[in-house]
Amino acid sequence: MKRWISLLCVVLAVSVVSCNGPQNKPLKPPQEAVAVDEHTAEVIKKINAVSAYEVPKLPLKEDADYAETAEEFEPFRHVKPYKEHFLVQMEYTGPGRAIPEPEDVNTVKIGFIGPIMSTVSVATGGKSHEEPLGIKMLQGCRLAIEEANAKGGYHDRDIPFELVVSNDNGLWGASGNEIVKMAYKDKVWAILGTIDGANSHIAIRVALKAEVPMMNSGDTDPTFIETNIPWVFRCISDDRQQGYLLVDYLYRKLGLERVGIMRSSNRYGRFGVREIRDGSRRLGRPIILEMAYDLGIDDFSLQLERIKEANVQAVVHWGDAQEGALILNQMREMGMEHPYFACDRCLADEFLEIAGNNAEGVICTSPWDPTRDDAEYQAFRQRFRQRFGEEAETFAAHGYDGMNMLIWAVQVAGLNRAKIRDVLAHRNEPWRGVTGGIMLSAALDNLGEVYLVERRDGQWTYRSREELDIPRDPLPPRNRVNVSSTEVPAEMGDRS
């Protein structure tokens, strides 16, 4: 008996030494100071100054126009509407800011939802067509999380960030179920995702009910942000802004009169061309013909024959890279040498592989310029190649920026969803991301620069509105440049 008592004492002594003595813990990585501007510091101060039953008086953003819409593109511009939406920031007057930070937290979880697995798509009835895009977006988010942890993780608690990954399988309503799981079971503090327009709309409505901040870096649907949900942000410029620049180029720069549209029959194609169609009509040059196609087909002769018969001067395509290239090839086989314009998804390598030499002269829209000489962006490209062995494209870069914005908000606001929302929503300085300056509008949408990109001599050349010399002023006289249906537009000019 004495032997067992002596042994127990030894064990207890060793345990005490183990608990209180020197530990061989890994050294904590050096922490970088989190940048907090004076405005954000004042926002935090105002939040903490009120009781749980009061709403802090935070300044609301107010824009002169929505999404930098030029006057000639505004609907009903000849009359003053009773109310204009999206110009004044939506205020969050609900509870949550006084909830204390939980003590039993071992990691700071941030959610991700995107199409990353081979699943059935509602749009095609087969394999989802957005998985390569979702995987790239996930890679960008992973890199942001890993880099944040390498710098010390969540500074207030010295604990790592954790990425909670969910697949957006493309089935109607499934994305909402994933948001519920992440918000209530995984208990994430914020979420980034997704790409599909319909699923994004469902996801953000569930995020509203769960009161969890949601950042979008891949859905360019203009109506996404028009839900006016105060918990939703977008760090990529949408198809509205890209469409305005394209319309200006078609009619101001080229002087075209008759433009036709080929688009996918899903939400991306339908809403992607909406501002092109409406903008053309408001400038007195309505779209001559708009033809939709089902995803997954490879014969577009019916649509192209009708566009050819309509005697259009140029064709605008809005859809995925594969269909965009197949349509272009079939146009050229039919003898249709029309100038070809496309959305930013056709900037993918897949488009070039399928289109081959036919890609020469194609002009696409783009929400950013990945060819710019920026030290921070070039360093990101190098880190991304080292981590994943491939080049970072738009979904990876915007996912990286969006995740870093969420991480910054957590570092500044702490583990409180309402405060995380507040510091993002009321940030009044551009976020310096690898995709460029990200300035959130009153509707919490990105107002960054958009570009037109021309394929010339085997290279993509990016041009901003300023470089294209397209000011936001009244439309010049009609037929400024007479472009026939068989004439390819001239090069967009040197950067100088």
DATANOR-V969049 format. One record per run of one state. SS is the DSSP state (@ for helix, = for strand, . for the rest). FROM is the first residue (numbers start at 1). TO is the last residue. Records with the same first field share a line. If there is no record, write none. Layout:
SS=FROM-TO, FROM-TO
//
This chain:
.=1-1, 21-37, 50-61, 63-65, 69-70, 74-87, 89-107, 115-119, 121-126, 128-130, 151-153, 155-158, 160-160, 168-173, 187-189, 193-196, 211-212, 217-224, 228-231, 235-238, 254-258, 265-266, 273-273, 283-288, 294-300, 310-313, 319-320, 334-338, 343-343, 348-348, 360-362, 367-374, 389-393, 414-416, 426-430, 434-435, 439-439, 441-445, 447-450, 457-458, 465-496
@=2-20, 38-49, 66-68, 71-73, 131-150, 174-186, 197-210, 225-227, 239-253, 267-272, 274-282, 301-309, 321-333, 344-347, 349-359, 375-388, 394-413, 417-425
==62-62, 88-88, 108-114, 120-120, 127-127, 154-154, 159-159, 161-167, 190-192, 213-216, 232-234, 259-264, 289-293, 314-318, 339-342, 363-366, 431-433, 436-438, 440-440, 446-446, 451-456, 459-464
//
